Amino acid sequence: MPKPVLIHCAQGHGRTGLVAAAVLIVSGEAQTAADAIAIIQAVRPGVELNKAQRMILEQI
């Protein structure tokens, strides 16, 4: 059984969200960047990716 992983940076709103969303997409838990962000925001509403971060995520 996989163990939980903690991802954290200074504010936990941008870079943390980007990495967590990328993990969701790569693992198949989310199909799109929008889906991944929605999953994360459901448990951490303050996560907000900037334009550059969204562009990176959409290339995965």
Rosetta constraint file for C-alpha pairs under 8 A:
AtomPair CA 7 CA 16 HARMONIC 6.03 0.50
AtomPair CA 7 CA 19 HARMONIC 7.72 0.50
AtomPair CA 7 CA 20 HARMONIC 7.22 0.50
AtomPair CA 8 CA 12 HARMONIC 5.77 0.50
AtomPair CA 8 CA 16 HARMONIC 5.61 0.50
AtomPair CA 9 CA 15 HARMONIC 6.86 0.50
AtomPair CA 9 CA 16 HARMONIC 6.00 0.50
AtomPair CA 12 CA 16 HARMONIC 5.17 0.50
AtomPair CA 12 CA 17 HARMONIC 6.98 0.50
AtomPair CA 12 CA 47 HARMONIC 7.03 0.50
AtomPair CA 13 CA 17 HARMONIC 5.91 0.50
AtomPair CA 13 CA 46 HARMONIC 6.08 0.50
AtomPair CA 13 CA 47 HARMONIC 4.12 0.50
AtomPair CA 13 CA 48 HARMONIC 5.63 0.50
AtomPair CA 13 CA 49 HARMONIC 7.11 0.50
AtomPair CA 14 CA 18 HARMONIC 6.12 0.50
AtomPair CA 14 CA 47 HARMONIC 6.23 0.50
AtomPair CA 14 CA 48 HARMONIC 5.77 0.50
AtomPair CA 14 CA 49 HARMONIC 4.91 0.50
AtomPair CA 14 CA 50 HARMONIC 7.00 0.50
AtomPair CA 14 CA 53 HARMONIC 7.56 0.50
AtomPair CA 15 CA 19 HARMONIC 6.23 0.50
AtomPair CA 15 CA 49 HARMONIC 7.64 0.50
AtomPair CA 15 CA 53 HARMONIC 7.75 0.50
AtomPair CA 16 CA 20 HARMONIC 6.09 0.50
AtomPair CA 17 CA 21 HARMONIC 5.87 0.50
AtomPair CA 17 CA 37 HARMONIC 7.43 0.50
AtomPair CA 17 CA 40 HARMONIC 7.17 0.50
AtomPair CA 17 CA 47 HARMONIC 5.96 0.50
AtomPair CA 17 CA 48 HARMONIC 7.25 0.50
AtomPair CA 17 CA 49 HARMONIC 6.81 0.50
AtomPair CA 18 CA 22 HARMONIC 6.10 0.50
AtomPair CA 18 CA 49 HARMONIC 6.81 0.50
AtomPair CA 18 CA 53 HARMONIC 6.42 0.50
AtomPair CA 18 CA 54 HARMONIC 7.70 0.50
AtomPair CA 18 CA 57 HARMONIC 6.83 0.50
AtomPair CA 19 CA 23 HARMONIC 6.24 0.50
AtomPair CA 20 CA 24 HARMONIC 6.33 0.50
AtomPair CA 20 CA 40 HARMONIC 7.63 0.50
AtomPair CA 21 CA 25 HARMONIC 6.30 0.50
AtomPair CA 21 CA 33 HARMONIC 6.99 0.50
AtomPair CA 21 CA 36 HARMONIC 4.98 0.50
AtomPair CA 21 CA 37 HARMONIC 6.04 0.50
AtomPair CA 21 CA 40 HARMONIC 7.18 0.50
AtomPair CA 21 CA 57 HARMONIC 7.47 0.50
AtomPair CA 22 CA 26 HARMONIC 6.08 0.50
AtomPair CA 22 CA 33 HARMONIC 7.96 0.50
AtomPair CA 22 CA 36 HARMONIC 7.71 0.50
AtomPair CA 22 CA 57 HARMONIC 6.33 0.50
AtomPair CA 22 CA 60 HARMONIC 7.22 0.50
AtomPair CA 23 CA 27 HARMONIC 5.90 0.50
AtomPair CA 24 CA 28 HARMONIC 6.18 0.50
AtomPair CA 24 CA 29 HARMONIC 4.93 0.50
AtomPair CA 24 CA 30 HARMONIC 5.34 0.50
AtomPair CA 24 CA 36 HARMONIC 6.09 0.50
AtomPair CA 25 CA 29 HARMONIC 5.95 0.50
AtomPair CA 25 CA 30 HARMONIC 4.78 0.50
AtomPair CA 25 CA 31 HARMONIC 5.90 0.50
AtomPair CA 25 CA 32 HARMONIC 6.70 0.50
AtomPair CA 25 CA 33 HARMONIC 7.28 0.50
AtomPair CA 25 CA 36 HARMONIC 6.63 0.50
AtomPair CA 25 CA 60 HARMONIC 7.54 0.50
AtomPair CA 26 CA 60 HARMONIC 7.63 0.50
AtomPair CA 29 CA 36 HARMONIC 7.85 0.50
AtomPair CA 30 CA 35 HARMONIC 5.63 0.50
AtomPair CA 30 CA 36 HARMONIC 5.17 0.50
AtomPair CA 31 CA 35 HARMONIC 6.39 0.50
AtomPair CA 31 CA 36 HARMONIC 7.36 0.50
AtomPair CA 32 CA 36 HARMONIC 6.27 0.50
AtomPair CA 32 CA 58 HARMONIC 7.37 0.50
AtomPair CA 33 CA 37 HARMONIC 6.17 0.50
AtomPair CA 33 CA 54 HARMONIC 7.38 0.50
AtomPair CA 33 CA 57 HARMONIC 5.98 0.50
AtomPair CA 33 CA 58 HARMONIC 5.61 0.50
AtomPair CA 34 CA 38 HARMONIC 6.13 0.50
AtomPair CA 35 CA 39 HARMONIC 6.25 0.50
AtomPair CA 36 CA 40 HARMONIC 6.35 0.50
AtomPair CA 37 CA 41 HARMONIC 6.01 0.50
AtomPair CA 38 CA 42 HARMONIC 6.09 0.50
AtomPair CA 39 CA 43 HARMONIC 7.16 0.50
AtomPair CA 40 CA 44 HARMONIC 5.89 0.50
AtomPair CA 40 CA 45 HARMONIC 7.50 0.50
AtomPair CA 40 CA 47 HARMONIC 7.34 0.50
AtomPair CA 41 CA 45 HARMONIC 4.25 0.50
AtomPair CA 41 CA 46 HARMONIC 6.88 0.50
AtomPair CA 41 CA 47 HARMONIC 5.96 0.50
AtomPair CA 49 CA 53 HARMONIC 5.64 0.50
AtomPair CA 49 CA 54 HARMONIC 6.03 0.50
AtomPair CA 50 CA 54 HARMONIC 6.23 0.50
AtomPair CA 51 CA 55 HARMONIC 6.21 0.50
AtomPair CA 52 CA 56 HARMONIC 6.33 0.50
AtomPair CA 53 CA 57 HARMONIC 6.22 0.50
AtomPair CA 54 CA 58 HARMONIC 6.11 0.50
AtomPair CA 55 CA 59 HARMONIC 6.58 0.50
AtomPair CA 56 CA 60 HARMONIC 7.14 0.50
